[in-house]
Amino acid sequence: MDMFVFTGIIWKEEKEHGARCPELDVASQGKTPDEARKNLLEAATLHLEGSFEDGLPYLRPVPAEEDPRNSFPAEALEIFKFKVDVAVTAYA
């Protein structure tokens, strides 16, 4: 089983919290930071599953100036790493 590691960013919006994974170009939101994180993990998982099933690229190149690993964006409340387990099965 392969393990992929991605970056999540959570920030405060007017009434909710936003969450984004720049490597996958996937975003979500929630009423609390924990809910935003949970929804982002679900969105990332669904994105990866769909990309693999359809044979589409799943990563988006992240420009250095947008890469949260190079700087902490001012609006970010938290930057965290998350892992996704991916099982690949071959059929003939």
N, C-alpha and C positions, 0 to 999 in steps of 0.2 A: 504494500500500500504506500502510495506517495503522500508526502506531507507538504503542503504549500503554506507559506507564511506571507501575510499581507499586513498592511498598515490601515488602521481605522482612525478617523478624526471625528471628534464630537465638539459641537459648538452650540451656543445658546442663540435661539432665534427669538422673535417677539413673544410667542406663547408656547413654543415647543423647543425641542432640541433637535438639531440636524446631525447626521452622521454620514461619513463618506469614506470610501476606499478608493484612493487615487489610482492604484495599480489596475483595478478592475473597472474603474469609472462607474461605480455603483454607489447609490445614495439611498438614504432612508431617513426617517424621523421618528420621534416619540415624545411623550409628555415629560419624561424624565431622562437623564443621561443613560440610565440602565436600560430603559425601554428602547431608546434610540440605538444603543449598542446591540441589543437582542435583535431588533429589526434589521440592522445592517448585516449581522451574521446570517440571518435567514435570506436576505436579498443576495448576498455574495454566494451562498450555497446554491440558490436557484439559478443564478447567473452561470456559475461553473457547470452545473449539471446540464443546463440547456446548451451551453457552448460545446461541451464534450459530445453530447448526443447528436448535435447538428454538424459537428466537425468544423466549428467556427473558432477563430482566435478568441481567447478570453482575456488576454492582457492588453493594457493600453500603455504605450510608452509615456512616462511621466517626465515632463521637462524639469531640469534641475531646479529652476526657480519655484516650481510648484511642489517639489518633493518634500514631504514633511520630515523626512529623515535628515534633510540638510538645514532646516530651520523650523522653529516653532511658530506657526502662524498666529498673529495677534488675536484673532477671534476664536482660536481653539481653546476649549476647556481642557481637553485631554487628547493625547495621541497615544495609541496603544497598538500592539502587535496581536494578530489573531492567526490561528492555524486552521486549515481545512484539510481533513483526511479525504483522499480520493481513491476509491477502489476502481481499478481498470480491469475489465474482463474481456478477453479475446474470444471471438467466435469464428468458426469456419463453416 
